[in-house]
Structures are given as structure tokens and as C-alpha cells.
Amino acid sequence: MKKTTKLEKIIAKYGEPEKQVGNQYYWQCPYCKKNGRDNHRDNLQYNIQKDVLSCFADKSHTVQILQDLKIGKVQNNYVTPLQLDYKKLFMPEKQKEYKTYLKNCNHELLNIFHKSLKDLEDIRGIERKTVEQLKIGIDKEKLTWVFPTFEYTSGKDRNIIGFEYRPLDFSKQGLHREKGTPTGLAMINSCKAETEAIVVVEGYLDGYALWQYLNEKGQSNYYHIVTPSNGVAALPKVMPYIDYSRYKKFYLFIDNDEAGNNVAGEIIERYPMFERIILNCGCKDFNEHYMKCIKGKD
């Protein structure tokens, strides 16, 4: 039997598999067992080739099992892989430097670059109060938008691990990230005590627009909005770092295009607790939907 790190963890926790068929391994799901189910002892399944672990009978059991195995656990006292590999970024002096830079960029946008602030609202629908709350900025020397990358956590920390810089015309031509900084899962807003759901979006502007919409409805604290800082193709690699035990609901709200559909299929297969949101209006992403179908109707 070829063993991977995940397979070794499963065996250490639940014992040798009941059976193996090709790349598929089977166990009795411990949570189904508690409920008097899974008499065939094969609801818990792991495909070693696809690296997919799930309870076939109940998606909520998958969340609990991932937590039991400490796969995807991120909490207040947990040292993340990024913090181990990029220690200098998390030193107090570096975080102070980043936060001062971000504060200055946010100030420039709110108080000096009035045309850009208006463009942000006219073209992307993002208003001043959202700029203030989510710390969107402009670098006056580079003449670029500054989108902060806050490292994902389900706790109270808000460590900056870099920035995305985008041309003022919002094009992706010239888009780049802070040199020498890691990529990962970035937070649009913080996880609150009342947060119940995590929403994965494809980009920063989608996240900003979604937070603003939810905030207008008085619902923003119930949703933790995150995005892959290095594009949708990198999303499957950062999904294990989500603290799955923290949320009751899981939403995948990435672009309805070829790249997004391919990634969505892979993620939902690995993490079946996620519900994919696809807009019926034909809009590709939430920012487009917000402008055309929500603000447009207003």
C-alpha cells in the first residue's frame, strides 16, 4: 500500500481501511457510526490519486473529519506555514512598515485622488465607506491601486503579507504583486464572532463589491470573504488552510468561465461541503453583477 502523509494521518486516526479498490480506500465513518448508520463500513472514502477525502453520506461529516485530522486547521495560536517560511514579514517592525504604507495609500485615495475615488465608484461600484473600511489605497508614486493582502485566519489577527498593484484603469495588464512576498488565501474582511459562512471569490474587486453589498443589507459580519492572492488557478493549493470547523456554511463564488469551472469542479470534489454560486443573469462575476443587475436596477 502506497502511503501519503494524508493517508498516514487517516490510518493513524481510524485504523487500516476496511477495503481498497484501485485508488479508493474505505472506512466506516465515525460520525455515521454514532448515528447508527454505515453498516457497510464504507461511507468514509479517500481517493489517493485525486487526494479527495469525504464522507459519502453526509457532507457535514467531512468538515468534522478534516478538523479531527488537523487538515486545514488555522486558529489563534496556530503558526501558519507562511509564518514559518516568511518570518521577517511577521516581525512587528515589518508589520508596522506595511500598515503605515497602507494607511498612507488609503489616505491618498480618500483625500487627494478624488478622480480615482470617483472612478472606483462609477466603474466598479465601490464607494468611499468601503474604501475606508477595507483599506483600499493608491500609491502616488507608482500611480497604481493598492489592494492589501491580509493573511487568512479565523482568529483576530490581521497580518499583511503583501499587496496587489493594479493600473488605475483597472486593467490586468501591468497587474503585479509585492516582490519577495508569499501568495496565499487573502481576507477581504475579518472573521467576526457572529460569522457563520465563508465565501471564496475570485478576486479583490469581487470581494470588495460583495462585502459592500452585504454591508448595505446589514449582513457583512455573518460572512467571511476570502480570495486567492495569486489567481484562481492557485485556489486548490490554499484550500487546506481554511479552518473548516469555524463555519456552518461554505460558498464558492468564482467566475463562471472555463478557468473558474475547472477549478470549481476540483474543489467541490475535494471539499463537498462547498455550495457553488452561479449567477443566472449571465454575469461572469459578482462585481459585474453588482454593477449591471443590482446598482443598474437602482
Buried (B, 14 or more C-beta within 10 A) or exposed (E): EEEEEBBEBBBEEBEEBBEEEEEBBBBBBBBBBEEEBBEEBBBBBBBBEEBBBBBBBBBEBBBBBBBBBEBBBBEEEBEBEBBEEBEEBBEEEBBEEBBEBBEBBBEBBBEEBEEBBEBBBEEBBBBBEBBEBBBBBBBBEBEBBBBBBBBBBBBEBBBBBBBBBBBBEBEEEEBEBBEEBBBBBBBBBBBEEEBEBBBBBBBBBBBBBBBBBBBEEEEBBBBBBBBBBBBBEBBBEBBBBBBBBBBEEBBBBBBBEEEBBEBBEBBBBBBBBBEBBEBEEEBBBBBBBBBBBBEEEE
